[in-house]
Amino acid sequence: MVNRSYGYNRITPNEIRQRLAMGDDEESANRVLHVAFDETGKLVGCCSSTLCTPWTGRNCGHWGLLVVDIDAQGTGVASELVRSAESRLAAAGLKQVQIEYEYTCGDAHSQRLHNWYEGVLGFSGGSTPTTRSGCTEWRRCRKPLSVTMAAVSQPTEDHPAMRAMDVRRVAKAEPTHGCSACLKRLWRRLCR
């Protein structure tokens, strides 16, 4: 799913295994992978959230590897994964969240990401993106986390697709259904 959505081999099966192994079901776990399933049980998205990274500094969490299956894009999956990740970071007492993304001026996909991250989601990159057509830059963006985010624990009910959505945190010792076979199936699906 990750590589298909990115359009290139963004991540290897070994990297997926490593990310899943970093997760933990304890509240103090540093990094977890949030996964979204539709009403049929099909994996439709993922996003990691990290409490402490070497590049964000104190009181600033991070989310990344936000991916939605091509067939599920535009249905609210990404918004729900972001909500889940940011709620977890806010509940841990963090004051800000940081993301990074590549922006290429004149590229429709880059503009769509920019409009969503720095528009709809409210992140600030601290500067205006480049206006030179074809130029690429790495955008590092932050936004404050609100205390009310920490109180939100269930998917929103106002979007029809969300009523049936199941967003879970994947744990190292207890994968989605508590067995290593489930973990192996999950990383295979994520790598597609």
Number of C-alpha atoms within 10 A of each C-alpha: 20 25 16 16 17 14 10 9 12 13 15 16 15 11 13 18 18 13 17 25 18 17 24 20 14 10 9 9 14 16 24 27 28 25 25 24 17 18 13 8 11 12 20 25 27 27 22 24 27 22 24 18 13 6 10 17 11 13 15 23 30 23 23 17 17 19 24 26 21 15 9 15 14 10 14 16 27 21 18 24 28 20 19 25 26 25 22 24 28 25 19 15 16 22 17 20 24 21 19 16 14 12 22 20 17 15 13 11 12 16 15 13 15 21 14 14 19 16 12 11 13 14 20 18 19 10 9 8 17 14 11 10 10 12 13 17 13 12 18 16 18 22 17 15 20 17 14 10 17 19 12 16 12 14 18 16 11 8 12 11 16 20 14 15 21 20 22 17 25 27 23 22 16 16 22 16 11 13 11 14 10 14 22 14 10 19 20 15 15 23 19 15
